[in-house]
């Protein structure tokens, strides 16, 4: 009976982490659009990627780049198979001069880690870190899905970098840090309260 309750509690915690991770991804995307949508439109109106790029897709490129992923340009081959140009990683965040967007995923995932640690009732830094890292369960699937919808005319975020850096490293590290700080805070507060009572 006790194992069944613990198992259900853990499953609920994982489900909350998946939902919070997905919400974090969407929130980061929307914040990117809010904070830099007008600048991002420069990419879609005859910019370096040419015209005809929907704004929502260019925002997705910039959101991935705010994780240091990079947007890959299409390769152009000449007669005889020689590569003439393309295939380069472009940092659209730096290109547009919106470097403050590097903070968007950091802040969103730290807040997500704090939130998960609070929901889990984490009382130690370790428990908080474990709760915060569950954000990955919802973040990585949307990173993968985003790779498919972000591709247009050979322009897309770098798939391997997106999966590893944006999908795994960012949510695990930042979610765990946010959760650990929260757990540490409540552990310290509990110790302080215990010391004052004795």
Backbone torsions as a table, in degrees:
resi	resn	phi	psi	omega
1	UNK	NA	-46.5	-179.0
2	UNK	-62.8	-39.9	179.0
3	UNK	-66.8	-36.8	-180.0
4	UNK	-63.8	-41.6	179.3
5	UNK	-67.2	-43.8	178.2
6	UNK	-63.1	-39.5	179.3
7	UNK	-64.1	-44.1	178.2
8	UNK	-65.6	-38.6	178.0
9	UNK	-63.2	-44.6	179.4
10	UNK	-64.6	-41.8	178.2
11	UNK	-62.5	-39.7	177.9
12	UNK	-65.4	-38.9	178.2
13	UNK	-64.3	-41.8	178.0
14	UNK	-65.6	-40.6	178.2
15	UNK	-64.4	-42.6	176.7
16	UNK	-61.6	-40.0	178.0
17	UNK	-62.6	-41.0	178.6
18	UNK	-64.2	-44.2	178.9
19	UNK	-64.6	-45.6	-179.4
20	UNK	-63.7	-37.6	177.3
21	UNK	-64.7	-42.6	177.8
22	UNK	-64.9	-42.3	177.8
23	UNK	-62.8	-39.9	178.4
24	UNK	-61.8	-42.1	178.5
25	UNK	-62.4	-48.8	-179.8
26	UNK	-63.1	-42.1	179.2
27	UNK	-62.6	-42.1	178.1
28	UNK	-62.6	-42.1	177.7
29	UNK	-61.7	-47.6	-179.2
30	UNK	-65.3	-40.0	177.4
31	UNK	-64.1	-36.7	176.0
32	UNK	-60.9	-43.9	179.5
33	UNK	-65.1	-43.8	-178.8
34	UNK	-63.9	-46.5	-174.3
35	UNK	-77.4	-23.6	-174.1
36	UNK	-141.5	16.5	-177.0
37	UNK	-55.8	-41.9	-178.9
38	UNK	-65.5	-39.8	178.6
39	UNK	-70.3	-37.0	-178.8
40	UNK	-66.4	-30.4	177.6
41	UNK	-58.4	-23.4	176.3
42	UNK	-61.3	-29.6	177.7
43	UNK	-72.5	-26.0	-172.4
44	UNK	-96.3	-11.4	-178.9
45	UNK	-111.4	80.5	176.9
46	UNK	65.1	23.2	178.4
47	UNK	-75.0	-161.7	-175.7
48	UNK	-64.5	-20.0	179.5
49	UNK	-97.2	6.6	179.5
50	UNK	81.0	173.3	179.7
51	UNK	-83.0	177.1	175.9
52	UNK	81.2	8.7	177.1
53	UNK	-92.0	120.9	178.0
54	UNK	-62.5	144.2	-179.6
55	UNK	-55.7	-42.2	-176.9
56	UNK	-60.1	-34.2	-179.5
57	UNK	-73.3	-41.9	178.0
58	UNK	-63.4	-37.2	176.4
59	UNK	-62.0	-39.3	178.6
60	UNK	-64.0	-41.1	176.5
61	UNK	-58.8	-46.6	-178.3
62	UNK	-66.5	-38.4	178.1
63	UNK	-61.9	-44.1	175.9
64	UNK	-61.5	-41.6	-179.7
65	UNK	-66.1	-24.1	176.3
66	UNK	-69.6	-9.4	173.1
67	UNK	-99.6	9.0	-176.6
68	UNK	65.6	37.8	-179.7
69	UNK	-86.4	-47.5	-177.1
70	UNK	91.2	145.2	177.9
71	UNK	-108.2	124.4	-176.9
72	UNK	-88.5	133.0	176.8
73	UNK	-89.1	157.4	-179.8
74	UNK	-69.8	149.2	177.0
75	UNK	-85.5	140.8	178.1
76	UNK	-117.3	123.2	-178.9
77	UNK	-110.6	141.9	178.8
78	UNK	-96.3	-175.4	177.5
79	UNK	-60.3	141.2	-179.1
80	UNK	84.8	2.2	176.0
81	UNK	82.8	7.5	177.7
82	UNK	-72.3	135.4	178.3
83	UNK	-78.8	121.3	-179.2
84	UNK	-90.7	-42.7	-175.2
85	UNK	-163.7	173.0	173.8
86	UNK	88.3	-175.4	-177.9
87	UNK	76.3	7.9	-177.9
88	UNK	-87.8	153.1	173.0
89	UNK	-91.6	125.9	179.0
90	UNK	-113.1	133.4	176.3
91	UNK	-91.1	97.6	-176.8
92	UNK	-67.3	-27.0	178.0
93	UNK	-62.7	-49.6	179.4
94	UNK	-68.8	-40.7	180.0
95	UNK	-56.4	-40.3	-178.8
96	UNK	-86.6	-8.7	-179.1
97	UNK	72.4	33.8	-179.1
98	UNK	-117.9	50.5	-176.0
99	UNK	-60.1	-22.6	177.4
100	UNK	-61.1	-18.3	178.8
101	UNK	-68.0	-17.6	175.7
102	UNK	-60.6	-22.8	179.7
103	UNK	-79.7	-20.8	-174.6
104	UNK	-58.4	-57.6	-179.6
105	UNK	-65.1	-31.5	179.7
106	UNK	-62.5	-51.8	-177.9
107	UNK	-65.7	-44.9	-178.6
108	UNK	-60.4	-44.7	-177.6
109	UNK	-74.3	-33.0	173.8
110	UNK	-63.3	-44.7	177.7
111	UNK	-62.8	-40.4	176.8
112	UNK	-60.8	-41.6	177.9
113	UNK	-63.7	-42.1	176.7
114	UNK	-60.8	-46.6	-178.8
115	UNK	-60.8	-44.7	-179.5
116	UNK	-64.8	-39.7	178.5
117	UNK	-64.5	-38.3	178.1
118	UNK	-65.7	-46.3	179.2
119	UNK	-61.8	-37.0	-179.0
120	UNK	-78.0	-10.4	-178.0
121	UNK	68.2	33.4	-177.3
122	UNK	-59.9	131.1	-179.8
123	UNK	-115.8	-0.1	175.8
124	UNK	-135.5	160.4	178.6
125	UNK	-61.2	-38.4	-179.6
126	UNK	-63.8	-47.5	179.2
127	UNK	-63.0	-39.4	178.5
128	UNK	-64.6	-42.2	179.0
129	UNK	-63.0	-42.1	179.3
130	UNK	-64.7	-40.7	178.7
131	UNK	-66.3	-43.4	-179.1
132	UNK	-64.9	-35.4	-178.8
133	UNK	-67.2	-17.1	179.3
134	UNK	-67.0	-11.0	175.8
135	UNK	-57.1	-28.8	-178.5
136	UNK	-57.5	-33.0	-176.7
137	UNK	-62.0	-28.0	177.6
138	UNK	-102.7	-24.0	-176.5
139	UNK	-76.2	-47.0	-174.9
140	UNK	-63.8	-39.8	178.2
141	UNK	-62.6	-35.9	178.9
142	UNK	-73.8	-30.2	173.4
143	UNK	-62.7	-45.3	179.8
144	UNK	-64.9	-47.3	178.2
145	UNK	-60.0	-42.5	179.7
146	UNK	-60.7	-31.6	178.0
147	UNK	-61.6	-37.1	-179.7
148	UNK	-70.8	-45.1	-176.5
149	UNK	-79.7	-16.1	-178.7
150	UNK	-83.3	-12.8	-175.3
151	UNK	-80.8	129.9	175.4
152	UNK	-150.8	124.0	176.3
153	UNK	56.6	34.4	-179.9
154	UNK	82.9	-3.4	177.3
155	UNK	-95.4	127.4	-178.1
156	UNK	-166.0	159.3	171.7
157	UNK	-61.4	150.2	177.1
158	UNK	-62.9	117.0	-173.2
159	UNK	-60.3	-47.3	-177.2
160	UNK	-66.2	-44.3	178.9
161	UNK	-64.2	-38.9	179.4
162	UNK	-62.5	-47.6	-178.2
163	UNK	-63.6	-49.1	-175.0
164	UNK	-74.5	-52.4	-173.1
165	UNK	-77.8	-57.0	-176.1
166	UNK	-74.0	-38.9	-174.1
167	UNK	-81.4	-33.3	-174.3
168	UNK	-115.3	-56.7	-172.7
169	UNK	-62.4	-50.6	-177.2
170	UNK	-59.4	-54.9	-176.7
171	UNK	-68.4	-34.9	178.6
172	UNK	-67.4	-51.2	-175.4
173	UNK	-66.5	-51.7	-174.5
174	UNK	-74.1	-37.7	175.4
175	UNK	-62.7	-42.0	179.3
176	UNK	-66.1	-39.9	179.1
177	UNK	-64.0	-47.8	178.4
178	UNK	-59.6	-42.6	179.0
179	UNK	-68.2	-40.3	-179.2
180	UNK	-64.9	-42.2	178.8
181	UNK	-62.2	-41.5	178.7
182	UNK	-64.2	-47.9	178.2
183	UNK	-61.3	-40.7	178.4
184	UNK	-63.5	-42.4	179.4
185	UNK	-59.8	-47.2	-178.5
186	UNK	-71.6	-30.4	174.9
187	UNK	-66.6	-43.8	178.3
188	UNK	-65.3	-41.6	179.7
189	UNK	-63.8	-39.1	179.2
190	UNK	-66.2	-43.2	178.7
191	UNK	-63.2	-41.5	179.2
192	UNK	-63.9	-43.3	178.4
193	UNK	-64.4	-38.6	179.3
194	UNK	-67.3	-40.7	180.0
195	UNK	-65.4	-40.1	-179.0
196	UNK	-68.3	-30.3	-180.0
197	UNK	-76.8	-25.4	-177.8
198	UNK	-90.6	NA	NA
